[in-house]
Amino acid sequence: MKNRLLASLPIILLNVFLLIALLTFAHACDAHDGTWGACHYARKACIAITVVTLILEVIALFTAAQLRTGLNIAVFANAILLICIPTFVIGVCVSPTMHCHAVMRPTILVVAIVMGVIALARDIYDFVANGRREFSD
Amino acid sequence: MNSVTDTASAASAAAPAPRHITLGTLPLENLRRKPLRTAALIAVVFVMALAFFGGTMLASNLKTGMASMEERLGADLMVTPQNTGTKAEALITNGNPSTFYFTSDIAATIATADGVAESTEQTYIASLTADCCDEKLQIIGFNPSTDFVLEPWIASQYSKTLEDGQMIAGANVNVSTNGTIELYGRTWPVVVQLASTGTSLDNSVFISQNTVPQMVQASIDAGNQAMPKEYADKAVSSVLIKVADGYSAEKVAENIQKLDSRFTQLGYVYPGGITATTRTALNTLVGYVRIFVALLCVMGIIVLIAVFCASVNERKREFASLRIMGATRGALNGIAIKEAIIIGLVGGVLGVAVASLIIFPFSTLIARQLELPYLQASPGIVVFFALLTVLAAVVLSVLGSLIAMARIGRPEAYLTLREGE
């Protein structure tokens, strides 16, 4: 359990930070004449992904090793999705001076990149460990 | 050597084969089997690399921004309406868009003053917040036939003459895919978007003076009048002056004030002075950054040597055993150097990666917070400093390791092994 917690803790903390950031300082731009910009929807999508990742990480604390490997891969995929949402899939406001462009998008990208690297390292470690276990069986 | 008994084969099938350690893989195994010590050493190198690369990039970006700002300031003197000097200064550095003006007859009189070699007029209008998610823009009207400030810069990207009704957009302006922008409810064609300068000019659009009345009319139609209609064709926000040889900007300002008693109340802005003030602020900041980085690096080197010494001290017996097994002093130094190279490489790369995750994505935010010209240095410079940081991290780690090794290299191996008994 201790090792599982150690493996999950960085991702849980990163997601909690991102969730707080998106709800506070790394917010999207306000509506203009009742029209929401792309950043508003990008933020909503990122919040949803962050909540899903948190749920996956909590489930991973109480599951068997092989199921955990599957959940780790899902977390890595979520990190990739987090990178894609404010860049290609939905995007943010075009002007680099806008708050969403200057603060929200970099915050999401930095957290997603760090999360992706940790998840990938964990996936590789699990893959190698599972391989060894299967070999020894 | 390759003969394996059946029993051994059965045993190896039941359990994973033991890792075969050679002198070449020993450094990696040493690091792997002491994760806490390895993590502590990497952490020290990481902090040094992070501070060095982050600080160097910050200083480099500020200097690039300053150089870019100086390139854009072609005038020796700016004459602006009463009480608008500060707003005009903000336009040059990193300020908010604003609208102010006097009339073109004043500008024409100013141009006749003694010591004026060249003069040109500009009109400034702060736009409304345009489409969703656009910020206010500074609209700058200039006279392409007399201009000597913007033209040399614009000419590097757009060689044709700007026609009436056309626009040139700054780097941060949101230009639609069909090459237009919407301002005051009207669509304006953009002929070129300029490269980033790191100054407020990036948030500006440039139009010819003849387009200013059209812009004012558009603002009236949009219900947000930028200026009274009767001023639309004669509003001038600043007269930019290049002084003649043998005259100082201050002397020419005095001469302008002598033309009319009302001219004493006008705003006189000296771009050279602004540059000097900005440069002083920038140099102070860069100085503090350098001191901070230097202190952190010195502390890091001391900690690194201390940690290496403690680690080598703790491993005296291990090294003595290796000596007794036949390893030469050179081989032991080789092991320590390889360990140091791995630590330096991992710590250095991690430091550069984390600093990059802060410096590059948040560059707009950093520029906004610093309120100084801030322009991203070229990729070549970034790669150079990244490689330099990793190299410095490796060299310092190796030096720290060698200093520590020198301390235990002297005594005889047998005595070291029996030490404390």
Boltz contact constraints between the chains, C-beta under 6 A:
constraints:
  - contact:
      token1: [A, 29]
      token2: [B, 133]
      max_distance: 6.0
  - contact:
      token1: [A, 32]
      token2: [B, 132]
      max_distance: 6.0
  - contact:
      token1: [A, 35]
      token2: [B, 132]
      max_distance: 6.0
  - contact:
      token1: [A, 37]
      token2: [B, 132]
      max_distance: 6.0
  - contact:
      token1: [A, 37]
      token2: [B, 133]
      max_distance: 6.0
  - contact:
      token1: [A, 93]
      token2: [B, 133]
      max_distance: 6.0
  - contact:
      token1: [A, 94]
      token2: [B, 174]
      max_distance: 6.0
  - contact:
      token1: [A, 95]
      token2: [B, 134]
      max_distance: 6.0
  - contact:
      token1: [A, 95]
      token2: [B, 172]
      max_distance: 6.0
  - contact:
      token1: [A, 95]
      token2: [B, 174]
      max_distance: 6.0
  - contact:
      token1: [A, 96]
      token2: [B, 172]
      max_distance: 6.0
  - contact:
      token1: [A, 96]
      token2: [B, 364]
      max_distance: 6.0
  - contact:
      token1: [A, 97]
      token2: [B, 135]
      max_distance: 6.0
  - contact:
      token1: [A, 97]
      token2: [B, 172]
      max_distance: 6.0
  - contact:
      token1: [A, 98]
      token2: [B, 133]
      max_distance: 6.0
  - contact:
      token1: [A, 102]
      token2: [B, 364]
      max_distance: 6.0
  - contact:
      token1: [A, 102]
      token2: [B, 365]
      max_distance: 6.0
  - contact:
      token1: [A, 103]
      token2: [B, 365]
      max_distance: 6.0
  - contact:
      token1: [A, 106]
      token2: [B, 361]
      max_distance: 6.0
  - contact:
      token1: [A, 106]
      token2: [B, 362]
      max_distance: 6.0
  - contact:
      token1: [A, 109]
      token2: [B, 361]
      max_distance: 6.0
  - contact:
      token1: [A, 110]
      token2: [B, 357]
      max_distance: 6.0
  - contact:
      token1: [A, 110]
      token2: [B, 361]
      max_distance: 6.0
